[in-house]
Amino acid sequence: MTLSGPGVDTHPTLFSPGTLRGVATANRTVVSPMTRTSATEEGIVTQQMADYYARYARGGWGLIMTEGTYIDFMYSQGYTFQPGMADEAQQESWRKVVDAVHAEGVPIFMQIFHCGAINQGNYWVEGSIAPSVVQPKGEQIPRYRGGAGGFQVPKEISRDEMAEVVACFGAAARRASEVGFDGVEVHGANGYLPDQFLTVHTNLRDDEYNGPIENRVRFHCDVMQAVRDAVPDKPVGVRISQTKVNDFDYVWPGGDDDAKVVFSKLAETGIDFFDCSAHLGVTPVFGTEHSLSGLARKYSGLPVMANGKLQDPDVAEQALLDGEGDFVSIAKGALADYSWPRKIAANEAPVPFNPGMIMPYATLDCNEAFWAENPSGIPKAAVVARDVAEGA
């Protein structure tokens, strides 16, 4: 849908049409993948989830990404009540989401996922796998309905298991395409399995998947080649980050040199886009003039989604003008206000993000409970404080 209003005039790049391998977007805004843990225990998508994604489609977004979706009935699931794409039943349950979003004229991509060692809830199996036997840093995330304390120690993934995981990524991508998703993104970021191969302290292997950066990015490339081969006629991309859900401080030790290898090697697999996640947004990295998303664009020559602190439309517009991305992927701003693009186009203030929206859990039930209690999007205590200050 094409939006109009004074905000479109002041943010012309943000509201300009885009395209990814033939998939047209009405503007450059993307609903970022966000973990919502609201499927059934068996990974089946609910009508509540379909209604949730349809709200974004009505809100004026150019493209919608699903939450991370596990790929097999072994070790890929990372969170309790996470949706899956591991068989025909899970596949068919997603149809209601695709149909609801398409009814509003908006494209939707599926993000597929393997947690690796960062596992805090798996319905199907016990244990976890990772490149090496290394306990993950940090602790489990309470808002994702997992356990408490540190993560379990994984076992080292075998070569046969690596091949099986790669094949399952391809199979999940094919199922997503068959059920009508317009494109597929692999979650290769934030400390999950592909990123564990890329990260020096979680990859201690003694084979060709460890050592120099060319080796550590090899598993990413294997996965992306399988997904590309499985979905030859639709957009395929990968999310990349430095930091992890359990480690906000990690940076690539080779800096700009690592970035050049990672983005160029992945581009060689024939993918169509990068989605770069950075909790510091489009801040320059490695002493260069570019953010991580800007380096992805520079070294791959592919379209890039910039992510992180871009809910301010002026910042988002400037990021696009500066070449730090071709699209802006927004999480907190989207979670807070389904109609963020419509409101920006109309020069209206969107509802600001409030941590209460994902408390005590990052589920759709908790989000709806927050809105029922706070219909303005502003917690009651804050409304009272404001009214007192204004003498109301």
N, C-alpha and C positions, 0 to 999 in steps of 0.2 A: 504494500500500500504506500502511496506517495503522500507524504505529510506536507502541510503548508502552515504558514504563520510567520510572525516576526522573528522567531528563533531560528527558522530555516535560513532567513536572510543573513543573520549574524553568524551562522555556522554552516556555510555553504558546502564545505568539503565533507563534514560529518553527515550531511543529509543528501549528498550526491549518490546516485546509483552506483552499484559495484557488481562485479561478477567473479565467480570462481569456477573455472573449467565449465563454463556454460550455464552455471546456476546464477541467476540474476537476483540481486538484493536491492530493495528499494532505497536503502541507505547503508551507511557503514557501521551501524551499531549491531553488536552481537551479544546475546545473552550468554555469559560465560558458563561453562560446566560447573555445577554446584551440587555437592553431595547432599541428598535430602532423606535418605534411609526411610522411605515411605512405601516401598513395595511390600508384597506379602513375604512371609518368612522363606518361601520357596523361590523368591525372585520374580514373581509375576507382577506385572504392571497393573495398577488399579485405576478405576475411573477418576478417583481424586487426582491422580497424577496427570491424567489426560486433561482435566479441567485446569490444572495448574499451568501446564504448558500452553493451553489455549489462551489463557489470560495474557501471556506475553505476546502471542500472535496478534491479539486485539490491541495490544499496547503500542504498536508501531515499530517494533524491532525489525531490523533488516534480516537477521538470521538468528536462529535459536540452536544452541547446543544442548544436548541432554547431559544429565549427570553421568559420571563414570559408571559403566555397565560391565559386569564381569563376563568372562568369555568361556569358562568351562566349569565342570563340576569337581574340579580338583582344588588347586590352591589359589585361584585367581580372586575369589571373593575376599574383600577386605573389611566389610562392614555388615553388621546385622541389618536385615531388611533392605539390602542393596538390590536393585534390579539386575537381571541377567539377560544374556543373549546366547545361551549355551545350547538350547534345543528349540524344537518347533513350538512348544507350548509357550516358552518365554518370548520367542519371536512373535508369535501371533498376538500376545498380550500387548505388544507395542503398537499394533495397528491402530488402536483407538487414539493414541497420541498423534501418530502421523496424520490420520484423517482429520483430527480436530484442528491441528495447526495448518494443514493444507487448505482446509475450508476457509481460512482467513487470508489465503494467498501468500503465506510466508514459508520459506524453506526451513527445514530442520535437519541437522546433522546429528549422528550418534557418536558419542565418545565411548570407546572400548578400553578395557582396563584390566591390569593384573597387579595385585597389591605386592607380590613378592613377600618380603619380610615384614612389611608394615600391615600386619593382619591383626584386627581386633574383633573379628566376628565372621565365622564361616559356617554355614549351615551344613555343608556337605562333607568336609573332612577335618581332621585335627592336624595341627602343625602348619608349617610354612616353608617355602623354599626361597633361596636367594643365591646370588653368585658365589657367596662364601659364608662360612659359619661365623657370622658376626652379629651380635645383638644390636639392633637399631638403637640409635641415640634417642633420648627423650622418653616421653610417656604417652600412653594411649589418650585419645581425645574424647573426653566425656560426652560432648554434645553429639557424637556419632553413635551413641548407645552401645559402646563397647565395654570392655572391662576397665580395670583401673591399674595404675602402676606401669611398669615397663613392658615393652614388647617381648614376646617369646623369642628364644634363639632359633633361627631357621636352620634347616639342613641345606647342604650345598646341592644346588640343582645339577643333575647329571646331564650329559650330552643328549641322551635320549629324551629327557624331560624338556630340555631346551627346544629340541625339534618339535616336540608335541605342543609346547606353548606357542611357538611360531605358527604352527598349523592351525591352532585354535583361534589365534588372532585373525587369520585369513578366513576361517569358517564363520566367525562372528561378524566380520565385515560383510561377507556374502549374505548372511541372513538379514543384516540391516538393510542392505540394498534391495533385497527381494521383498521386504515388507514395506518399502517405499521411502526410506530415508534418502534424502537428497545428496548426502555425502557422509564420510566417516573420518573421525579423528581418533588417533591412538594417543592415550595418555602416557606420554614418555617422560613425564616431569615429576616434580614434587616428592621424590624419594620412593616412587613405586618401582616395579621390577626393572623396566628398561633403564631407568635412572640409576638403579643400584649398580648396574654394570658400568655406568659412566663415572661413578663416584669412587674416588681412590680409596677411601677408608671402608667401603662396603664390598669392594671387588679386590680380593686377594688371590685370585686364581693364578695357576701356573701354566695356562694354555694361551692360545692366540686371542682370547677375549680379555686379556689384561695386559698391562704394560703401557706403551705410548697411547695417546688419545685415539689414534687410528684403530687400535685394537679395542679400546673400551667403548667406542661407538658402534662396534661391529654388530652387537645384538640389536640395537636400535635399527640398524640397516636391514638385518635379517627380517625383523618384524615388518618394517615398512615395505620391503619388497614383496612379502607374502600378501599384505593388505592391498598393495597396488595390483598385484596379479589377480587377486580375488575380485576386485572392483575396478575393472579397466576403464569404465565409461562414466564414472562419477568422481567428484572431488575427493581426494584423500590427503590428509595432513597429519601433523604430529604436534603435540604440545611439548614444549621444552622449557626447563627452568634451571636455575642454579640451586636455589634453596629448596627445602623439603618441608613437608608438613611437620616433621619432627626435628628440623634443623634449619633455622632461618639465617644462619651465618655462613653456610657453605658457599664458596666461590670456586670456579674452575681454576685449578692451579696454574694452568698454562695461559690464562687470560685470553687476550685477543687471538693468540695462536690457536688455542683450543676452539674458540668460536669459529674460526675459519675452517677448521677441519670438520667440526660437528655439522655445521650448516651446509658446507659444500658436499660432504659425503652423503648426507641424507637426501640432498637434492638429486644426487646421482641415481637414486632408486626410482625416480620418476614421479615423486609425489607432487602435489599441487600447491600446498601452503604450509606455513608454520604458524603456530599459536604460542607466543612467548609469554610465560607467566613470570611476573616479577613483583614481589610485595612492595618494592620501592618505586614501581611504575616505570616511567621512561627516563629515569635518571641515568646519565652516562656511566658506563662501566669500563674497567680495565685501563683507565687513563685515556680512553678514546673520546670522540665526540658523540658517540652513539650509545643508546641503551641496548639491552640484549636483543630486543626486537629490531632495532635499527641495524645491528650487526647481522641478524638473520637475513634481513632484506639485502644488505650489501653483499654478503658472501654466497647467497643462494640464488639471487635474482628472481625469487618467487614472491607472491603476495604474502603478507604477514599480518597477523592479528596482534596488536599491542594490548597488553593487559597490566592492570595495577594502578589504582588511584586515578582512574580516568572517568569517574562519575561526574566530575566537574566538566561541563561541556566546553568551556574555554580551553581547558588543558587538553581535552580530547581533540578539539579542532586543531590546536597548535601541534600536537603530536603528528597528526596526519600531514599538516603543511610542512613539518620539518623532516618528513620522510622516515619517521620512526615506526610507521606501520601503514597499512592500507585499510585496515578495519580496526575498530576499538572493541575489545571484549571486556564486558563490565559485569562484575559479580555483586558486590555489596549494594551498588546503586540499583541493580536489577532486582535483587532480593527485597529491597526496601520498597520499591515502587514498580509494579508491573508495567505502568504506563510512562516510564521515564522518557522515551523518545517523544511521545505525544506532548508531554508537558514541556519539554525543552523546546519543541517546535512552537508551542503556544506562548512561550516566555513565562510559563508558570513554574513555581518552585516544586520540584519533586519531593516526595517524602524522604527525609534523611534516614540512613541506616541506623538502627538501634540494636545493640546486642541482645535485647529481649526478644527479638524476632527469631533467634536461634537458640533460645533457652527454655527449659533445661536441655532440650535436644534440637538438633537441626532437622526437624521433621515438618511435614506439611500440617500435621495436627497442631504442633506447637506454634507454627506461624499463624494458623487460623485462630488459635486461642488468643494470640497477641492482638490480632486485629479486632476480635470480638470485644476484648477488654479496652482497646485503644483505637476506636474507629478513625481517629484523625491521623493515626500513625505516631502520635506523640503520647508517651506514657502519662497516665493521669497525674502522677506527682509533678511532672514537668509542666503540665497544663495549669495546675493549681499555682505553682510557683510563678509562672508567667503572668497569670491573672492577678496575683497579689502584687507583683512588681508593677503592673500596668494600672493598678488601682481599680481593677474590675470587681 
